[in-house]
Structure formats: C-alpha cells, structure tokens
Amino acid sequence: MLKDDLFIASQYLLPQHLLSRLVGKLAECEHTGVKNFLIRQFMDQFGIRLDDAARQSRDDFKSFNDFFTRELRPGARPLDSNANAIVSPADGAVSQLGKIRDGRIFQAKGQDFTVLELLGGDEERARQFRNGEFATIYLSPRDYHRVHMPITGTLKEMVYVPGSLFSVNQTTAENVPRLFARNERLVAIFETDVGPVAMVLVGAMIVAAIETVWSGRVTPPLRRLSVVNYENPQPVELEKGAEMGRFLLGSTVVLCFPENTLQWDRELENGSPVRMGKRIATIGAAPAANAFSDEPADDDSIDADEANAESGGDN
C-alpha cells in the first residue's frame, strides 16, 4: 500500500535520534502547565485510567516521564507464585513466541533476525540460546511501562547495543529487516534455575531512554557498544516479579531461554494480552510443537502462514 510505503520511507529519512532526544527533553519538563497538558492529552488519546496506579491524579506527577513510568498500587498485579511458573515481565501483548531455530528468531511475515545480532554480536553469549525459546512482548503507549523479572535470577552481564530507532508496529515489523536487532537496545543476561536467560529491552522512535534498577539510565551519550560484567562479591539478585527496568516511552521486550527448559502456555497466541506477573510458561522441556510460531523455517524466515505477524500499535 502507498500509505505503508510512505511510512516506511519516512522511518529511514527522519532524524531518529535527534527527534527522540528532543521528545525526551520535553517529557522531562517539570513546568506544571506543560506536564499537565502533556499528561492530559496522552490520557485522552489512549484512554488511560489511573485506577491501578499508586498515584491517582495527574497533578501528583512531577513530569510526563514520571507519569509514563508510574508505579502500580500494591496488589494491582498479583504474581503467580508457583515455583515452576515463568511470568510475563510486562503489561502488553504477545507479538511472537516459539523456537529459536538454528540461531534465528521470527519477527513477522518474511522477516527474521539472529540471536547473535540481537544480543550484541558475541558468539559465546548467543550460543547459549541457539536452539532455545523466545518471546516478543510489545508494550503499547497505554500500558504500564516498568519491566519485571519473569523468573528469579542473578545478573551476570549487561550490554548496551547502539542502533537505529525505527518505530515498532506491525508495518515496520513486516517491512524493516531485522527490526529488533537493529534498534537501540539493552541486553541483560541473568543466571537462573533454567540456565541463562536474556532480557532484551528494545528502544523505538521517541523512546528517550531505558533505565535499570541497578544502574539507572543506561543510554550512553556516545552510543557505543558497552559490556558490563557483574561477577563481583555483591551480585545483583532479583526475585521473580521484582522490577528490573523501565522504558521512558516505548517499546518491546524480547526474552530468550535455553533449549528444553520451558513450555509456553497454550492459550497464548498472536496479540494475546498479557499482564505483568501472569504465567506465560512453565519450567520443563517442551513438546516438539508447542507455540504458534513453532514451524520449520524456509531459507530466510519462518512461514508466516503458521506464525502470526507483529502486534499492532506505534511507539
């Protein structure tokens, strides 16, 4: 469609980082009139209510960013405490999930990317997930934007990977090659009861920053690949359900697990809404055909007739 073609062309032509940083500055503004106007417009545009939020009035937030990363009231997201349950790290919708086939992750119709490039280009890091499992969870603008642990883990490595800032939606997923592996992102590797687990927080257009609970804002001003190892006497240990990071506007979380470690819940399908703390998988080796994108790949990508396209919405 011409509309889609023009949209994709604009993604390549726009000054992605400059635009995103300018929006970020506006989102940090603490002027009462400015921040209340931005919050009111955003709430009206996306039908946002504050019923689940710890703070119930827009006047209680010091900036738009403070509103966007608002915390939940206690008990708003009950955690599945079953020891074998792996829970959703965020509110959002499942875009894709299934097997990582020979090191490749399905993105959308006609598109995939490698776990090697997603995780920053290190062979040893990627080898742990070569034939494992993945889940891509999209956070829409109306969602709660803090990210939590799907399983208890100890942080081993944090990798900042510089990249582009394409919008994330169905159109870009279907038309921008390697979308999630070329956008700016943060990779956190945790050691867990099922082995290494990768949590990848992917940026997008006007996503001004990504933060973690252990290091604060992690977007380096020079946008260079950086790796931090956490092998030290005081490791970062986070329980299942604990907050690990947040998006300041945007976007997507990609989870990677080792081979033969979990079974995805069968009710999950393309576009399935998920809430932080809800079970999405159970620890244990999966059957041969387990998830909706779990079909053989052709030379370049998984057959999209058997795997649904990226969830809609813009960031």
C-alpha positions, 0 to 999 in steps of 0.5 A, a space after each residue: 500500500 502507498 500509505 505503508 510505503 510512505 511510512 516506511 520511507 519516512 522511518 529511514 529519512 527522519 532524524 531518529 535520534 535527534 527527534 527522540 532526544 528532543 521528545 525526551 527533553 520535553 517529557 522531562 519538563 517539570 513546568 506544571 502547565 506543560 506536564 499537565 497538558 502533556 499528561 492530559 492529552 496522552 490520557 485522552 488519546 489512549 484512554 488511560 485510567 489511573 485506577 491501578 496506579 499508586 498515584 491517582 491524579 495527574 497533578 501528583 506527577 512531577 513530569 510526563 516521564 514520571 507519569 509514563 513510568 508510574 508505579 502500580 498500587 500494591 496488589 494491582 498485579 498479583 504474581 503467580 507464585 508457583 515455583 515452576 511458573 515463568 511470568 510475563 515481565 510486562 503489561 502488553 501483548 504477545 507479538 511472537 513466541 516459539 523456537 529459536 531455530 538454528 540461531 534465528 528468531 521470527 519477527 513477522 511475515 518474511 522477516 527474521 533476525 539472529 540471536 547473535 545480532 540481537 544480543 550484541 554480536 558475541 558468539 559465546 553469549 548467543 550460543 547459549 540460546 541457539 536452539 532455545 525459546 523466545 518471546 516478543 512482548 510489545 508494550 503499547 503507549 497505554 500500558 504500564 511501562 516498568 519491566 519485571 523479572 519473569 523468573 528469579 535470577 542473578 545478573 551476570 552481564 549487561 550490554 548496551 547495543 547502539 542502533 537505529 530507532 525505527 518505530 515498532 508496529 506491525 508495518 515496520 515489523 513486516 517491512 524493516 529487516 531485522 527490526 529488533 536487532 537493529 534498534 537501540 537496545 539493552 541486553 541483560 543476561 541473568 543466571 537462573 534455575 533454567 540456565 541463562 536467560 536474556 532480557 532484551 529491552 528494545 528502544 523505538 522512535 521517541 523512546 528517550 531512554 531505558 533505565 535499570 534498577 541497578 544502574 539507572 539510565 543506561 543510554 550512553 551519550 556516545 552510543 557505543 557498544 558497552 559490556 558490563 560484567 557483574 561477577 563481583 562479591 555483591 551480585 545483583 539478585 532479583 526475585 521473580 516479579 521484582 522490577 528490573 527496568 523501565 522504558 521512558 516511552 516505548 517499546 518491546 521486550 524480547 526474552 530468550 531461554 535455553 533449549 528444553 527448559 520451558 513450555 509456553 502456555 497454550 492459550 497464548 497466541 498472536 496479540 494475546 494480552 498479557 499482564 505483568 506477573 501472569 504465567 506465560 510458561 512453565 519450567 520443563 522441556 517442551 513438546 516438539 510443537 508447542 507455540 504458534 510460531 513453532 514451524 520449520 523455517 524456509 531459507 530466510 524466515 519462518 512461514 508466516 502462514 503458521 506464525 502470526 505477524 507483529 502486534 499492532 500499535 506505534 511507539 
